[in-house]
Amino acid sequence: MAFDSSADAGRLSAAHWRKTLAAYRSPQLSRSLAEIAWTVLPLAGFALAATLLAANGIWLGLLLCVPAAAFLVRMFMLQHDCGHGSLFASREVNDAVGRVLGVLTLTPYGYWQASHANHHGTSGNLDRRELGAIELMTVEEYQGRTALGRFLYRFYRHPVVLFAIGPAYMFFLQHRLPIGMMGDRKAWISVMGANLGIAAVIAAGVAVFGAVPFLAVYGITVFLAAAAGVWLFYVQHQFEQTTWARAGAWNLHDAALHGSSFYDLPRPLAWLTANIGVHHVHHLHSRIPFYRLGDALKDYPELRGYSRLGVRESLGCARLALWDEAAGRMIGFKDLRQPA
């Protein structure tokens, strides 16, 4: 798997970059509102067209679910920025917009915000693989499991499960309860509030367009967006040269810079995914609005030298499943049978 490595970039510490990138934190109200409009309007247009076509028996219109899903992914990224307090200067506005978008993305905003904050605070820490992350075993842990335990982990890490069954389960079922936070009152309020909003949207859609066309478009669009979103989240941390460390050797900012990929997407895909591929910069400074991440790369091209991952290279990440502590890299199950 090919990764770019810049010698000049390697000499600059995570602390240096965190201080340098702080200048990009301020959101611009007009830009944030425009980004919402550029996302919501096309999503509504594609979804409406697909539903109307399906309601009139033109089921080929379901192909419009593909661009609708792309804009739904972008909407999730806007909600993501709200959760970090980076889309607007006001925390109250971020939370209000995030809750509304969360109903449309089937993601309870407050519950997701808490679990995602945990991800940012523990990413790359082998002793804190908790809520908000894809399950990962070390080679030693995997080899210490029973035959059934190894089979279940292999099943979980199969691409069909990770990128199809898993996303469907997460967005349609798991998010309907505060899994992992069952004793948290705020999490229950967040989840139940989102569920009521989702139920209202579904009821209105069924009443206007009919159950079959509306639910077909709704279900396909959410499924495609969920699968794409999980893939993005996966390759941002599950690549060969990522970093994991035990708590005593783990550093938050080093893990952010070196344990998060720079997923170098073509410009249209980068726009549709709201620059989430610039993930190493995002983890260093989560308060940077997504539309300023590109500015940081332009002003400091050295940042492109950290864990760059192209589209072709990213496909190979799907086989990776275990962290090899001795080698300090991710490996696949087949690598276990190969001599060192």
Phi, psi and omega in degrees: 000131186267130175229141176279140178224117182262124180296319180296317180296323184295338181276351181263128186280164176298324179297320177299312183292324179298319179292318182294318186281352179299336182292346184261009188285336189285123176281159177245120186304312182298321180292318181297316179295321179295319180296323177296315180297318181293346179260312185292316185295312176296322178300312180297320181295312180294317181294318179295315180298316180298319182291317179296318178296316180295321180295336179259017175082007179264082188288347174298339178298343178296343176298336178290350175295336181294305176295328177298319179296322179299318179285335174291324173300315180297322178297320177299322179293327175293318176299321178302316178294322176301319180297332178270358182071029186248349182279327178228158179289331183270131177296321181297319180292317176305313183293319180296313179294319180299322180293320179294313180296326180298328176294319182286333180263005182060033183234108179300117193300306184296318179297313179296320181301317180293316181291325180288325175298323177296321177300313181295326183278349184230000184304128179087358181265110183295338180268002179220060176270091192239203181302139176098008181227158173285135184297135181221136175248152169276166178301315182297318179296317181296315182291339178275354180281160173290169178302320179294318179298320178293320179298315181296322179291319176299320178297315180299321184273001178293138183305324179295322179286314183295320191247005177226296181294314182301309179301319179297315179298316184297310188278328181272328187242305186301320182287359178274352175223151180281067181302130182089348179223039187297337179265006184263115182297318181296324179294320177298317179298317180299311183293314182293324177296317177296319180299320178296318178296317179297317179299321179295318179297315181296316180299317180294317181296318179295319180296323184276316189252347185098150187296311187294307181295319182293312183293328177295310180295315181299311184294315181295317181297314180295319181298312180297318180294320180296317180297316179295319181295318179294322177300315179300314180298322182297306186288347178287342182224340185255066176236163193302315186263025174292178180232137171226145181211156173289159189307321183294334181253358185276139176231129186305311186283325175295320178295324179295314185286317186260343181262359178244137184277159164258097182278098189278086184272153171303152188306317179299319179290324177297322179292314182296330180261012175053043175059022181294343177294338177279059194282331179295322177290318179301317181289329177291321181219088183289350179274002177281124176301146185302328183282356175255355178295321177296325178297320180297319178294321180294318182284331182230076183300343177301333181295341177289348182275357181264115172045048179291136182226113178278171181299314181297316180295328184294332181298329179289345180292338183298335182276345184286138186214345187224148174262120178268103183295325182292318182273341181069042180204164175278143177225168176261171180299323181295333180293339180295333182269001181261139178294151180295000000 
